Structures are given as structure tokens and as C-alpha cells.
Amino acid sequence: MSWGGRKVPRLRQQVVDYYGRTCWLCGANILGTVSVDHVIPRSKGGTDDLDNLRPCCLRCNMSRGNRMGPGRAPVTSRDW
């Protein structure tokens, strides 16, 4: 499936209906638009099946990229 087509909003809604609006990587409640993340990235052979998709906040999805696993730890300020 192409991620630029009309199927994306419908698939995104299916992911939200099934998994909820909690980011599967950081656990935050997603208030805005839910980003759909592939557990196994498409570039690594992952599919667009519901069992390979999870709701994700955009920040986590962007930091994870096409890597498998949880991605990078969020940047926080240092304790001085």
C-alpha cells in the first residue's frame, strides 16, 4: 500500500480504534494527530498489517526512523 493514498486515514483510524491513543514507545497520550509506526519498518520487510502497526507520537516516530527497537532515548536537560 502506498502511504500517500486515501487508505492512510482509514488505516490510522483502525490503529487508533484497536490500540488507543497511547504512544507505544514513550507511553504518552497522543492529543493531536496520531502517527502510525511500523514495528518492523517497511524498509526491513515489514507489512502494513494491523499487527505490525502501532500508534506513535510524531517525535518518537521521527527519532526511531527505520530502526527496529525503541529508538533513541529522549533528550533531557542535564542535572548540574
PDB file as gemmi writes it, atoms N, CA and C in Angstrom:
CRYST1    1.000    1.000    1.000  90.00  90.00  90.00 P 1                      
ATOM      1  N   MET A   1       0.846  -1.183   0.000  1.00  0.00           N  
ATOM      2  CA  MET A   1       0.000   0.000   0.000  1.00  0.00           C  
ATOM      3  C   MET A   1       0.883   1.235   0.000  1.00  0.00           C  
ATOM      4  N   SER A   2       0.499   2.215  -0.734  1.00  0.00           N  
ATOM      5  CA  SER A   2       1.201   3.485  -0.748  1.00  0.00           C  
ATOM      6  C   SER A   2       0.749   4.336   0.431  1.00  0.00           C  
ATOM      7  N   TRP A   3       1.705   4.928   1.154  1.00  0.00           N  
ATOM      8  CA  TRP A   3       1.351   5.763   2.303  1.00  0.00           C  
ATOM      9  C   TRP A   3       0.952   7.161   1.873  1.00  0.00           C  
ATOM     10  N   GLY A   4       0.844   7.411   0.584  1.00  0.00           N  
ATOM     11  CA  GLY A   4       0.406   8.712   0.120  1.00  0.00           C  
ATOM     12  C   GLY A   4      -1.041   8.715  -0.349  1.00  0.00           C  
ATOM     13  N   GLY A   5      -1.742   7.611  -0.210  1.00  0.00           N  
ATOM     14  CA  GLY A   5      -3.092   7.498  -0.745  1.00  0.00           C  
ATOM     15  C   GLY A   5      -4.182   7.733   0.271  1.00  0.00           C  
ATOM     16  N   ARG A   6      -5.422   7.470  -0.158  1.00  0.00           N  
ATOM     17  CA  ARG A   6      -6.591   7.693   0.690  1.00  0.00           C  
ATOM     18  C   ARG A   6      -6.763   6.617   1.750  1.00  0.00           C  
ATOM     19  N   LYS A   7      -6.018   5.532   1.658  1.00  0.00           N  
ATOM     20  CA  LYS A   7      -6.157   4.448   2.627  1.00  0.00           C  
ATOM     21  C   LYS A   7      -5.546   4.803   3.982  1.00  0.00           C  
ATOM     22  N   VAL A   8      -4.630   5.758   3.996  1.00  0.00           N  
ATOM     23  CA  VAL A   8      -3.917   6.090   5.230  1.00  0.00           C  
ATOM     24  C   VAL A   8      -4.848   6.565   6.342  1.00  0.00           C  
ATOM     25  N   PRO A   9      -5.746   7.535   6.116  1.00  0.00           N  
ATOM     26  CA  PRO A   9      -6.627   7.948   7.216  1.00  0.00           C  
ATOM     27  C   PRO A   9      -7.478   6.796   7.755  1.00  0.00           C  
ATOM     28  N   ARG A  10      -7.936   5.931   6.885  1.00  0.00           N  
ATOM     29  CA  ARG A  10      -8.751   4.794   7.320  1.00  0.00           C  
ATOM     30  C   ARG A  10      -7.912   3.812   8.141  1.00  0.00           C  
ATOM     31  N   LEU A  11      -6.691   3.549   7.680  1.00  0.00           N  
ATOM     32  CA  LEU A  11      -5.802   2.644   8.402  1.00  0.00           C  
ATOM     33  C   LEU A  11      -5.390   3.251   9.740  1.00  0.00           C  
ATOM     34  N   ARG A  12      -5.119   4.559   9.757  1.00  0.00           N  
ATOM     35  CA  ARG A  12      -4.776   5.247  11.006  1.00  0.00           C  
ATOM     36  C   ARG A  12      -5.920   5.115  12.004  1.00  0.00           C  
ATOM     37  N   GLN A  13      -7.151   5.264  11.540  1.00  0.00           N  
ATOM     38  CA  GLN A  13      -8.306   5.132  12.425  1.00  0.00           C  
ATOM     39  C   GLN A  13      -8.432   3.704  12.951  1.00  0.00           C  
ATOM     40  N   GLN A  14      -8.142   2.721  12.125  1.00  0.00           N  
ATOM     41  CA  GLN A  14      -8.177   1.327  12.581  1.00  0.00           C  
ATOM     42  C   GLN A  14      -7.140   1.093  13.678  1.00  0.00           C  
ATOM     43  N   VAL A  15      -5.949   1.669  13.522  1.00  0.00           N  
ATOM     44  CA  VAL A  15      -4.896   1.529  14.535  1.00  0.00           C  
ATOM     45  C   VAL A  15      -5.344   2.172  15.846  1.00  0.00           C  
ATOM     46  N   VAL A  16      -5.929   3.370  15.768  1.00  0.00           N  
ATOM     47  CA  VAL A  16      -6.409   4.057  16.976  1.00  0.00           C  
ATOM     48  C   VAL A  16      -7.550   3.281  17.618  1.00  0.00           C  
ATOM     49  N   ASP A  17      -8.479   2.783  16.824  1.00  0.00           N  
ATOM     50  CA  ASP A  17      -9.597   2.011  17.371  1.00  0.00           C  
ATOM     51  C   ASP A  17      -9.110   0.759  18.088  1.00  0.00           C  
ATOM     52  N   TYR A  18      -8.081   0.118  17.559  1.00  0.00           N  
ATOM     53  CA  TYR A  18      -7.605  -1.143  18.117  1.00  0.00           C  
ATOM     54  C   TYR A  18      -6.668  -0.937  19.314  1.00  0.00           C  
ATOM     55  N   TYR A  19      -5.717   0.006  19.188  1.00  0.00           N  
ATOM     56  CA  TYR A  19      -4.678   0.176  20.208  1.00  0.00           C  
ATOM     57  C   TYR A  19      -4.886   1.379  21.125  1.00  0.00           C  
ATOM     58  N   GLY A  20      -5.732   2.322  20.733  1.00  0.00           N  
ATOM     59  CA  GLY A  20      -5.921   3.521  21.542  1.00  0.00           C  
ATOM     60  C   GLY A  20      -5.007   4.648  21.082  1.00  0.00           C  
ATOM     61  N   ARG A  21      -4.938   5.714  21.890  1.00  0.00           N  
ATOM     62  CA  ARG A  21      -4.174   6.909  21.532  1.00  0.00           C  
ATOM     63  C   ARG A  21      -2.920   7.064  22.388  1.00  0.00           C  
ATOM     64  N   THR A  22      -2.367   5.960  22.859  1.00  0.00           N  
ATOM     65  CA  THR A  22      -1.157   5.998  23.666  1.00  0.00           C  
ATOM     66  C   THR A  22       0.038   5.608  22.804  1.00  0.00           C  
ATOM     67  N   CYS A  23       1.083   6.433  22.823  1.00  0.00           N  
ATOM     68  CA  CYS A  23       2.290   6.141  22.055  1.00  0.00           C  
ATOM     69  C   CYS A  23       2.899   4.841  22.569  1.00  0.00           C  
ATOM     70  N   TRP A  24       3.134   3.916  21.677  1.00  0.00           N  
ATOM     71  CA  TRP A  24       3.648   2.612  22.086  1.00  0.00           C  
ATOM     72  C   TRP A  24       5.115   2.672  22.494  1.00  0.00           C  
ATOM     73  N   LEU A  25       5.800   3.776  22.199  1.00  0.00           N  
ATOM     74  CA  LEU A  25       7.215   3.892  22.553  1.00  0.00           C  
ATOM     75  C   LEU A  25       7.443   4.641  23.862  1.00  0.00           C  
ATOM     76  N   CYS A  26       6.771   5.767  24.057  1.00  0.00           N  
ATOM     77  CA  CYS A  26       7.025   6.554  25.272  1.00  0.00           C  
ATOM     78  C   CYS A  26       5.872   6.512  26.265  1.00  0.00           C  
ATOM     79  N   GLY A  27       4.715   6.010  25.852  1.00  0.00           N  
ATOM     80  CA  GLY A  27       3.578   5.891  26.754  1.00  0.00           C  
ATOM     81  C   GLY A  27       2.746   7.154  26.907  1.00  0.00           C  
ATOM     82  N   ALA A  28       3.086   8.206  26.167  1.00  0.00           N  
ATOM     83  CA  ALA A  28       2.339   9.464  26.263  1.00  0.00           C  
ATOM     84  C   ALA A  28       0.984   9.341  25.574  1.00  0.00           C  
ATOM     85  N   ASN A  29       0.000  10.059  26.110  1.00  0.00           N  
ATOM     86  CA  ASN A  29      -1.304  10.142  25.465  1.00  0.00           C  
ATOM     87  C   ASN A  29      -1.176  11.108  24.289  1.00  0.00           C  
ATOM     88  N   ILE A  30      -1.567  10.683  23.106  1.00  0.00           N  
ATOM     89  CA  ILE A  30      -1.424  11.496  21.900  1.00  0.00           C  
ATOM     90  C   ILE A  30      -2.674  12.350  21.739  1.00  0.00           C  
ATOM     91  N   LEU A  31      -2.509  13.663  21.868  1.00  0.00           N  
ATOM     92  CA  LEU A  31      -3.648  14.576  21.798  1.00  0.00           C  
ATOM     93  C   LEU A  31      -3.963  14.999  20.370  1.00  0.00           C  
ATOM     94  N   GLY A  32      -2.960  15.172  19.547  1.00  0.00           N  
ATOM     95  CA  GLY A  32      -3.165  15.605  18.169  1.00  0.00           C  
ATOM     96  C   GLY A  32      -3.315  14.423  17.233  1.00  0.00           C  
ATOM     97  N   THR A  33      -2.793  14.595  16.040  1.00  0.00           N  
ATOM     98  CA  THR A  33      -2.850  13.535  15.039  1.00  0.00           C  
ATOM     99  C   THR A  33      -1.922  12.395  15.433  1.00  0.00           C  
ATOM    100  N   VAL A  34      -2.438  11.199  15.364  1.00  0.00           N  
ATOM    101  CA  VAL A  34      -1.652  10.011  15.689  1.00  0.00           C  
ATOM    102  C   VAL A  34      -0.784   9.644  14.492  1.00  0.00           C  
ATOM    103  N   SER A  35       0.493   9.424  14.750  1.00  0.00           N  
ATOM    104  CA  SER A  35       1.398   8.913  13.729  1.00  0.00           C  
ATOM    105  C   SER A  35       1.371   7.393  13.821  1.00  0.00           C  
ATOM    106  N   VAL A  36       1.369   6.728  12.694  1.00  0.00           N  
ATOM    107  CA  VAL A  36       1.353   5.264  12.687  1.00  0.00           C  
ATOM    108  C   VAL A  36       2.779   4.776  12.474  1.00  0.00           C  
ATOM    109  N   ASP A  37       3.257   3.950  13.388  1.00  0.00           N  
ATOM    110  CA  ASP A  37       4.614   3.423  13.325  1.00  0.00           C  
ATOM    111  C   ASP A  37       4.578   1.948  12.959  1.00  0.00           C  
ATOM    112  N   HIS A  38       5.536   1.519  12.174  1.00  0.00           N  
ATOM    113  CA  HIS A  38       5.680   0.104  11.827  1.00  0.00           C  
ATOM    114  C   HIS A  38       6.616  -0.549  12.839  1.00  0.00           C  
ATOM    115  N   VAL A  39       6.182  -1.613  13.495  1.00  0.00           N  
ATOM    116  CA  VAL A  39       7.032  -2.340  14.433  1.00  0.00           C  
ATOM    117  C   VAL A  39       8.267  -2.840  13.690  1.00  0.00           C  
ATOM    118  N   ILE A  40       8.057  -3.516  12.579  1.00  0.00           N  
ATOM    119  CA  ILE A  40       9.137  -3.877  11.661  1.00  0.00           C  
ATOM    120  C   ILE A  40       9.024  -2.899  10.496  1.00  0.00           C  
ATOM    121  N   PRO A  41      10.008  -2.011  10.330  1.00  0.00           N  
ATOM    122  CA  PRO A  41       9.913  -0.992   9.284  1.00  0.00           C  
ATOM    123  C   PRO A  41       9.690  -1.597   7.899  1.00  0.00           C  
ATOM    124  N   ARG A  42       8.976  -0.863   7.072  1.00  0.00           N  
ATOM    125  CA  ARG A  42       8.716  -1.326   5.707  1.00  0.00           C  
ATOM    126  C   ARG A  42      10.014  -1.570   4.955  1.00  0.00           C  
ATOM    127  N   SER A  43      11.034  -0.760   5.224  1.00  0.00           N  
ATOM    128  CA  SER A  43      12.320  -0.930   4.543  1.00  0.00           C  
ATOM    129  C   SER A  43      13.032  -2.212   4.957  1.00  0.00           C  
ATOM    130  N   LYS A  44      12.583  -2.815   6.046  1.00  0.00           N  
ATOM    131  CA  LYS A  44      13.176  -4.070   6.527  1.00  0.00           C  
ATOM    132  C   LYS A  44      12.229  -5.246   6.303  1.00  0.00           C  
ATOM    133  N   GLY A  45      11.221  -5.054   5.449  1.00  0.00           N  
ATOM    134  CA  GLY A  45      10.305  -6.137   5.104  1.00  0.00           C  
ATOM    135  C   GLY A  45       9.005  -6.138   5.886  1.00  0.00           C  
ATOM    136  N   GLY A  46       8.769  -5.122   6.706  1.00  0.00           N  
ATOM    137  CA  GLY A  46       7.529  -5.035   7.475  1.00  0.00           C  
ATOM    138  C   GLY A  46       6.333  -4.769   6.579  1.00  0.00           C  
ATOM    139  N   THR A  47       5.168  -5.167   7.051  1.00  0.00           N  
ATOM    140  CA  THR A  47       3.938  -5.023   6.271  1.00  0.00           C  
ATOM    141  C   THR A  47       3.071  -3.913   6.846  1.00  0.00           C  
ATOM    142  N   ASP A  48       1.995  -3.627   6.146  1.00  0.00           N  
ATOM    143  CA  ASP A  48       1.007  -2.659   6.611  1.00  0.00           C  
ATOM    144  C   ASP A  48      -0.145  -3.350   7.331  1.00  0.00           C  
ATOM    145  N   ASP A  49       0.057  -4.590   7.766  1.00  0.00           N  
ATOM    146  CA  ASP A  49      -0.964  -5.304   8.530  1.00  0.00           C  
ATOM    147  C   ASP A  49      -1.103  -4.680   9.912  1.00  0.00           C  
ATOM    148  N   LEU A  50      -2.288  -4.753  10.465  1.00  0.00           N  
ATOM    149  CA  LEU A  50      -2.572  -4.143  11.759  1.00  0.00           C  
ATOM    150  C   LEU A  50      -1.645  -4.656  12.857  1.00  0.00           C  
ATOM    151  N   ASP A  51      -1.227  -5.913  12.784  1.00  0.00           N  
ATOM    152  CA  ASP A  51      -0.345  -6.441  13.826  1.00  0.00           C  
ATOM    153  C   ASP A  51       1.082  -5.906  13.731  1.00  0.00           C  
ATOM    154  N   ASN A  52       1.423  -5.195  12.657  1.00  0.00           N  
ATOM    155  CA  ASN A  52       2.738  -4.577  12.523  1.00  0.00           C  
ATOM    156  C   ASN A  52       2.677  -3.062  12.701  1.00  0.00           C  
ATOM    157  N   LEU A  53       1.524  -2.522  13.015  1.00  0.00           N  
ATOM    158  CA  LEU A  53       1.352  -1.081  13.162  1.00  0.00           C  
ATOM    159  C   LEU A  53       1.008  -0.732  14.598  1.00  0.00           C  
ATOM    160  N   ARG A  54       1.497   0.413  15.062  1.00  0.00           N  
ATOM    161  CA  ARG A  54       1.198   0.890  16.410  1.00  0.00           C  
ATOM    162  C   ARG A  54       1.014   2.400  16.374  1.00  0.00           C  
ATOM    163  N   PRO A  55       0.195   2.929  17.294  1.00  0.00           N  
ATOM    164  CA  PRO A  55       0.082   4.382  17.405  1.00  0.00           C  
ATOM    165  C   PRO A  55       1.362   4.939  18.016  1.00  0.00           C  
ATOM    166  N   CYS A  56       1.773   6.082  17.528  1.00  0.00           N  
ATOM    167  CA  CYS A  56       3.046   6.642  17.962  1.00  0.00           C  
ATOM    168  C   CYS A  56       2.977   8.160  17.884  1.00  0.00           C  
ATOM    169  N   CYS A  57       3.576   8.847  18.855  1.00  0.00           N  
ATOM    170  CA  CYS A  57       3.660  10.297  18.729  1.00  0.00           C  
ATOM    171  C   CYS A  57       4.706  10.604  17.656  1.00  0.00           C  
ATOM    172  N   LEU A  58       4.561  11.718  17.006  1.00  0.00           N  
ATOM    173  CA  LEU A  58       5.428  12.054  15.882  1.00  0.00           C  
ATOM    174  C   LEU A  58       6.888  12.143  16.314  1.00  0.00           C  
ATOM    175  N   ARG A  59       7.132  12.673  17.499  1.00  0.00           N  
ATOM    176  CA  ARG A  59       8.513  12.810  17.987  1.00  0.00           C  
ATOM    177  C   ARG A  59       9.201  11.447  18.081  1.00  0.00           C  
ATOM    178  N   CYS A  60       8.523  10.475  18.677  1.00  0.00           N  
ATOM    179  CA  CYS A  60       9.104   9.131  18.792  1.00  0.00           C  
ATOM    180  C   CYS A  60       9.271   8.480  17.426  1.00  0.00           C  
ATOM    181  N   ASN A  61       8.280   8.644  16.572  1.00  0.00           N  
ATOM    182  CA  ASN A  61       8.340   8.027  15.251  1.00  0.00           C  
ATOM    183  C   ASN A  61       9.505   8.599  14.443  1.00  0.00           C  
ATOM    184  N   MET A  62       9.700   9.900  14.514  1.00  0.00           N  
ATOM    185  CA  MET A  62      10.791  10.534  13.773  1.00  0.00           C  
ATOM    186  C   MET A  62      12.150  10.130  14.339  1.00  0.00           C  
ATOM    187  N   SER A  63      12.267  10.014  15.661  1.00  0.00           N  
ATOM    188  CA  SER A  63      13.560   9.664  16.245  1.00  0.00           C  
ATOM    189  C   SER A  63      13.905   8.202  16.002  1.00  0.00           C  
ATOM    190  N   ARG A  64      12.906   7.363  15.862  1.00  0.00           N  
ATOM    191  CA  ARG A  64      13.135   5.937  15.634  1.00  0.00           C  
ATOM    192  C   ARG A  64      13.567   5.663  14.201  1.00  0.00           C  
ATOM    193  N   GLY A  65      13.036   6.432  13.264  1.00  0.00           N  
ATOM    194  CA  GLY A  65      13.400   6.237  11.866  1.00  0.00           C  
ATOM    195  C   GLY A  65      13.038   4.842  11.382  1.00  0.00           C  
ATOM    196  N   ASN A  66      13.954   4.207  10.661  1.00  0.00           N  
ATOM    197  CA  ASN A  66      13.671   2.865  10.161  1.00  0.00           C  
ATOM    198  C   ASN A  66      14.399   1.794  10.975  1.00  0.00           C  
ATOM    199  N   ARG A  67      14.796   2.146  12.196  1.00  0.00           N  
ATOM    200  CA  ARG A  67      15.444   1.167  13.068  1.00  0.00           C  
ATOM    201  C   ARG A  67      14.401   0.312  13.764  1.00  0.00           C  
ATOM    202  N   MET A  68      14.806  -0.891  14.110  1.00  0.00           N  
ATOM    203  CA  MET A  68      13.934  -1.757  14.894  1.00  0.00           C  
ATOM    204  C   MET A  68      14.291  -1.547  16.360  1.00  0.00           C  
ATOM    205  N   GLY A  69      13.321  -1.704  17.229  1.00  0.00           N  
ATOM    206  CA  GLY A  69      13.548  -1.452  18.645  1.00  0.00           C  
ATOM    207  C   GLY A  69      12.969  -0.112  19.031  1.00  0.00           C  
ATOM    208  N   PRO A  70      13.205   0.320  20.247  1.00  0.00           N  
ATOM    209  CA  PRO A  70      12.535   1.519  20.751  1.00  0.00           C  
ATOM    210  C   PRO A  70      13.049   2.837  20.212  1.00  0.00           C  
ATOM    211  N   GLY A  71      14.189   2.893  19.571  1.00  0.00           N  
ATOM    212  CA  GLY A  71      14.702   4.160  19.067  1.00  0.00           C  
ATOM    213  C   GLY A  71      15.594   4.829  20.082  1.00  0.00           C  
ATOM    214  N   ARG A  72      15.849   6.094  19.887  1.00  0.00           N  
ATOM    215  CA  ARG A  72      16.738   6.840  20.772  1.00  0.00           C  
ATOM    216  C   ARG A  72      16.004   7.278  22.026  1.00  0.00           C  
ATOM    217  N   ALA A  73      16.766   7.398  23.096  1.00  0.00           N  
ATOM    218  CA  ALA A  73      16.196   7.943  24.328  1.00  0.00           C  
ATOM    219  C   ALA A  73      15.945   9.430  24.124  1.00  0.00           C  
ATOM    220  N   PRO A  74      14.863   9.955  24.693  1.00  0.00           N  
ATOM    221  CA  PRO A  74      14.589  11.380  24.527  1.00  0.00           C  
ATOM    222  C   PRO A  74      15.677  12.231  25.168  1.00  0.00           C  
ATOM    223  N   VAL A  75      15.961  13.367  24.556  1.00  0.00           N  
ATOM    224  CA  VAL A  75      16.964  14.284  25.078  1.00  0.00           C  
ATOM    225  C   VAL A  75      16.352  15.055  26.233  1.00  0.00           C  
ATOM    226  N   THR A  76      17.047  15.053  27.350  1.00  0.00           N  
ATOM    227  CA  THR A  76      16.583  15.798  28.523  1.00  0.00           C  
ATOM    228  C   THR A  76      17.700  16.716  28.977  1.00  0.00           C  
ATOM    229  N   SER A  77      17.365  17.691  29.799  1.00  0.00           N  
ATOM    230  CA  SER A  77      18.388  18.596  30.304  1.00  0.00           C  
ATOM    231  C   SER A  77      19.225  17.886  31.362  1.00  0.00           C  
ATOM    232  N   ARG A  78      20.454  18.308  31.481  1.00  0.00           N  
ATOM    233  CA  ARG A  78      21.354  17.706  32.459  1.00  0.00           C  
ATOM    234  C   ARG A  78      21.055  18.234  33.852  1.00  0.00           C  
ATOM    235  N   ASP A  79      21.326  17.403  34.835  1.00  0.00           N  
ATOM    236  CA  ASP A  79      21.262  17.855  36.223  1.00  0.00           C  
ATOM    237  C   ASP A  79      22.642  18.382  36.593  1.00  0.00           C  
ATOM    238  N   TRP A  80      22.731  19.636  36.934  1.00  0.00           N  
ATOM    239  CA  TRP A  80      24.021  20.239  37.266  1.00  0.00           C  
ATOM    240  C   TRP A  80      24.216  20.270  38.744  1.00  0.00           C  
TER     241      TRP A  80                                                      
END                                                                             
